[in-house]
Amino acid sequence: MNISPVRAAIVELLRSVANVGVVHEHEPLLSSIAELRKVYVHPALEQLRGWYLKRTATRTEGEIFEAAVETITWDIVGYSAVAEAGTSESEWDAVIDAVREAFRADYNLGGVVASCTSADRNEIGIQVRESQLVMFCDVLCHRARLQLSTLRYREPEIT
């Protein structure tokens, strides 16, 4: 089953969040720090702030003659330059919370998936796996690694 519609729906929803910055469908892999910095600086914010999406796992469960359940796990990784004034951590937390709220409000990504839950339903919506300071593009940045599980049903293939 093609994952492109799921990826596109996640990226579209992420881009709809105010002050989220630049959003990439895949992790940009460039040969120099200067090139990488260019693709992460948001022109309107005039700041290094951006995200990328990566599928980290796909799991399919189900019987041969029943619809299978496909769960895809996505990492959504974001960076934001640390501000001199010392308020950047609370601003970054507000962006993370806005992202979480956007995914809570659109639990099925506009109908592209059945839900944004883990297969065992223990986790609902997007989860914050880590938030820390890192050096990225020679800039001190906040980094967040969010994780989302999308669940969709696949019809059985009968030959």
One Martini backbone bead per residue (centre of mass of N, CA, C, O) as a GRO file, in nm:
protein
  159
    1MET     BB    1   0.097   0.036   0.022
    2ASN     BB    2   0.077   0.365  -0.015
    3ILE     BB    3   0.233   0.639   0.177
    4SER     BB    4   0.204   0.923   0.043
    5PRO     BB    5  -0.074   1.027   0.157
    6VAL     BB    6   0.018   1.030   0.450
    7ARG     BB    7   0.259   1.216   0.429
    8ALA     BB    8   0.104   1.458   0.305
    9ALA     BB    9  -0.094   1.499   0.544
   10ILE     BB   10   0.116   1.559   0.760
   11VAL     BB   11   0.253   1.799   0.624
   12GLU     BB   12   0.002   1.977   0.591
   13LEU     BB   13  -0.066   1.997   0.893
   14LEU     BB   14   0.204   2.111   0.988
   15ARG     BB   15   0.194   2.371   0.800
   16SER     BB   16  -0.071   2.492   0.954
   17VAL     BB   17   0.110   2.579   1.177
   18ALA     BB   18   0.199   2.824   1.362
   19ASN     BB   19   0.542   2.882   1.358
   20VAL     BB   20   0.683   2.610   1.244
   21GLY     BB   21   0.801   2.647   0.962
   22VAL     BB   22   0.980   2.434   0.794
   23VAL     BB   23   0.867   2.160   0.575
   24HIS     BB   24   0.971   1.824   0.528
   25GLU     BB   25   0.917   1.513   0.382
   26HIS     BB   26   1.228   1.487   0.423
   27GLU     BB   27   1.544   1.443   0.497
   28PRO     BB   28   1.787   1.657   0.454
   29LEU     BB   29   2.069   1.581   0.228
   30LEU     BB   30   2.361   1.758   0.256
   31SER     BB   31   2.703   1.864   0.196
   32SER     BB   32   2.641   2.131   0.370
   33ILE     BB   33   2.578   2.352   0.616
   34ALA     BB   34   2.486   2.590   0.442
   35GLU     BB   35   2.267   2.433   0.285
   36LEU     BB   36   2.107   2.336   0.530
   37ARG     BB   37   2.040   2.611   0.648
   38LYS     BB   38   1.871   2.718   0.409
   39VAL     BB   39   1.634   2.489   0.447
   40TYR     BB   40   1.572   2.601   0.766
   41VAL     BB   41   1.512   2.891   0.691
   42HIS     BB   42   1.265   3.113   0.769
   43PRO     BB   43   1.172   3.399   0.618
   44ALA     BB   44   0.950   3.515   0.812
   45LEU     BB   45   1.121   3.445   1.084
   46GLU     BB   46   1.432   3.468   1.060
   47GLN     BB   47   1.486   3.148   1.122
   48LEU     BB   48   1.582   2.856   1.254
   49ARG     BB   49   1.303   2.650   1.134
   50GLY     BB   50   1.241   2.293   1.131
   51TRP     BB   51   1.117   1.997   0.949
   52TYR     BB   52   1.087   1.634   0.951
   53LEU     BB   53   1.006   1.321   0.787
   54LYS     BB   54   0.993   0.971   0.920
   55ARG     BB   55   0.988   0.647   0.857
   56THR     BB   56   1.030   0.373   1.109
   57ALA     BB   57   0.755   0.196   1.070
   58THR     BB   58   0.588  -0.121   0.973
   59ARG     BB   59   0.265  -0.275   1.048
   60THR     BB   60   0.104  -0.595   0.991
   61GLU     BB   61  -0.230  -0.708   1.069
   62GLY     BB   62  -0.391  -1.025   1.008
   63GLU     BB   63  -0.593  -1.191   0.809
   64ILE     BB   64  -0.642  -1.321   0.502
   65PHE     BB   65  -0.986  -1.272   0.503
   66GLU     BB   66  -0.915  -1.002   0.639
   67ALA     BB   67  -0.864  -0.711   0.742
   68ALA     BB   68  -0.589  -0.524   0.766
   69VAL     BB   69  -0.354  -0.377   0.990
   70GLU     BB   70  -0.189  -0.064   0.949
   71THR     BB   71   0.117   0.051   1.101
   72ILE     BB   72   0.264   0.374   1.118
   73THR     BB   73   0.578   0.511   1.200
   74TRP     BB   74   0.658   0.851   1.293
   75ASP     BB   75   0.903   1.094   1.260
   76ILE     BB   76   0.915   1.429   1.403
   77VAL     BB   77   1.161   1.671   1.329
   78GLY     BB   78   1.278   1.958   1.518
   79TYR     BB   79   1.407   2.299   1.472
   80SER     BB   80   1.534   2.574   1.693
   81ALA     BB   81   1.665   2.853   1.755
   82VAL     BB   82   1.827   3.011   1.993
   83ALA     BB   83   1.757   3.272   2.193
   84GLU     BB   84   1.896   3.536   2.364
   85ALA     BB   85   1.650   3.611   2.570
   86GLY     BB   86   1.529   3.316   2.686
   87THR     BB   87   1.229   3.239   2.533
   88SER     BB   88   1.254   2.987   2.337
   89GLU     BB   89   1.144   2.747   2.499
   90SER     BB   90   0.848   2.843   2.530
   91GLU     BB   91   0.799   2.881   2.226
   92TRP     BB   92   0.861   2.587   2.145
   93ASP     BB   93   0.645   2.456   2.325
   94ALA     BB   94   0.408   2.597   2.178
   95VAL     BB   95   0.455   2.460   1.907
   96ILE     BB   96   0.427   2.171   2.002
   97ASP     BB   97   0.138   2.205   2.114
   98ALA     BB   98   0.013   2.289   1.840
   99VAL     BB   99   0.076   2.026   1.697
  100ARG     BB  100  -0.079   1.840   1.886
  101GLU     BB  101  -0.356   1.977   1.844
  102ALA     BB  102  -0.383   1.934   1.539
  103PHE     BB  103  -0.381   1.617   1.562
  104ARG     BB  104  -0.623   1.596   1.751
  105ALA     BB  105  -0.833   1.739   1.557
  106ASP     BB  106  -0.699   1.538   1.316
  107TYR     BB  107  -0.721   1.202   1.366
  108ASN     BB  108  -0.749   1.124   1.021
  109LEU     BB  109  -0.626   1.310   0.806
  110GLY     BB  110  -0.889   1.363   0.629
  111GLY     BB  111  -0.928   1.030   0.580
  112VAL     BB  112  -0.653   0.872   0.522
  113VAL     BB  113  -0.706   0.757   0.804
  114ALA     BB  114  -0.849   0.612   1.076
  115SER     BB  115  -0.597   0.683   1.276
  116CYS     BB  116  -0.393   0.828   1.553
  117THR     BB  117  -0.286   0.523   1.649
  118SER     BB  118  -0.203   0.265   1.800
  119ALA     BB  119  -0.273  -0.063   1.771
  120ASP     BB  120  -0.325  -0.080   2.100
  121ARG     BB  121  -0.431   0.217   2.197
  122ASN     BB  122  -0.218   0.361   2.402
  123GLU     BB  123  -0.176   0.579   2.170
  124ILE     BB  124  -0.279   0.919   2.118
  125GLY     BB  125  -0.141   1.067   1.889
  126ILE     BB  126   0.104   1.282   1.948
  127GLN     BB  127   0.442   1.241   2.060
  128VAL     BB  128   0.686   1.319   2.301
  129ARG     BB  129   1.018   1.197   2.310
  130GLU     BB  130   1.193   1.474   2.267
  131SER     BB  131   1.368   1.758   2.436
  132GLN     BB  132   1.651   1.952   2.318
  133LEU     BB  133   1.982   2.043   2.303
  134VAL     BB  134   2.158   2.139   1.996
  135MET     BB  135   2.374   2.106   1.733
  136PHE     BB  136   2.278   2.289   1.429
  137CYS     BB  137   2.436   2.432   1.183
  138ASP     BB  138   2.612   2.586   1.402
  139VAL     BB  139   2.354   2.587   1.601
  140LEU     BB  140   2.175   2.655   1.869
  141CYS     BB  141   1.916   2.411   1.949
  142HIS     BB  142   1.608   2.304   1.938
  143ARG     BB  143   1.484   1.965   1.987
  144ALA     BB  144   1.227   1.761   1.838
  145ARG     BB  145   1.072   1.435   1.900
  146LEU     BB  146   0.817   1.309   1.729
  147GLN     BB  147   0.531   1.076   1.745
  148LEU     BB  148   0.348   0.878   1.495
  149SER     BB  149   0.053   0.685   1.457
  150THR     BB  150  -0.085   0.508   1.184
  151LEU     BB  151  -0.413   0.388   1.091
  152ARG     BB  152  -0.501   0.122   0.859
  153TYR     BB  153  -0.701  -0.043   0.620
  154ARG     BB  154  -0.676  -0.357   0.452
  155GLU     BB  155  -0.760  -0.528   0.202
  156PRO     BB  156  -0.790  -0.824   0.088
  157GLU     BB  157  -0.605  -1.051  -0.111
  158ILE     BB  158  -0.769  -1.198  -0.384
  159THR     BB  159  -0.688  -1.470  -0.629
   0.00000   0.00000   0.00000
